Amino acid sequence: MSVTKRLEVLDFIRELRQQLNLSQKQFAAKLGVYFQTVNRWENGHTVPSRIALKRNRRNVTEDG
C-alpha cells in the first residue's frame, strides 16, 4: 500500500470515529475489535486489511 493511500485510510478511520462522537474504546467495541487495534490504526502502526475495512464499513452503516 502506498504511503498516500495508507494515510488516507488512517485519516478516514479517525474522522469516522470522531464524526460518530466515539472514543477509540467505543469505536472498537462497535466494530468488534480491540481498543489497541483502533489505536494502532490511527497511529499508523498497522493498517486494517481490506476485509476488515469492508466489515467495519458494514458494521458502522448498519448501526448508524
C-alpha positions as MATLAB code, in Angstrom:
seq = 'MSVTKRLEVLDFIRELRQQLNLSQKQFAAKLGVYFQTVNRWENGHTVPSRIALKRNRRNVTEDG';
ca = [
       0.000    0.000    0.000;
       1.375    3.390   -0.939;
       2.108    5.929    1.774;
      -0.579    8.269    0.444;
      -3.225    5.542    0.439;
      -2.160    4.428    3.913;
      -2.566    7.960    5.270;
      -5.980    8.267    3.627;
      -7.135    5.081    5.362;
      -5.803    6.208    8.738;
      -7.407    9.630    8.374;
     -10.687    8.042    7.291;
     -10.793    5.821   10.373;
     -10.062    8.689   12.740;
     -12.519   11.061   11.057;
     -15.279    8.449   11.012;
     -14.796    7.717   14.697;
     -14.845   11.413   15.535;
     -17.958   12.032   13.412;
     -19.702    9.295   15.366;
     -18.512   11.012   18.549;
     -16.995    7.790   19.866;
     -13.857    7.138   21.878;
     -11.384    4.637   20.473;
     -12.675    2.115   23.002;
     -16.315    2.664   22.000;
     -15.448    2.553   18.303;
     -13.522   -0.692   18.795;
     -16.492   -2.268   20.583;
     -18.826   -1.189   17.758;
     -16.514   -2.806   15.206;
     -15.838   -5.930   17.232;
     -12.104   -5.316   17.551;
      -9.815   -4.494   20.458;
      -9.161   -0.908   21.531;
      -5.474   -1.458   20.775;
      -6.359   -2.297   17.176;
      -8.104    1.038   16.609;
      -5.268    2.823   18.380;
      -2.668    1.162   16.129;
      -4.692    2.017   13.015;
      -4.986    5.669   13.959;
      -1.330    5.966   14.935;
      -0.115    4.328   11.728;
       1.437    1.261   13.324;
      -0.822   -1.045   11.343;
      -3.390   -0.706    8.581;
      -6.612   -2.711    8.511;
      -6.905   -5.367    5.850;
      -9.375   -4.860    3.020;
     -11.654   -7.440    4.592;
     -11.570   -5.583    7.906;
     -12.334   -2.284    6.174;
     -15.365   -3.786    4.437;
     -16.601   -5.360    7.664;
     -16.052   -2.102    9.540;
     -17.948   -0.085    6.956;
     -20.829   -2.554    7.094;
     -20.956   -2.511   10.913;
     -20.923    1.282   11.061;
     -23.545    1.799    8.365;
     -25.892   -0.857    9.774;
     -25.720    0.583   13.291;
     -25.839    4.209   12.209;
];
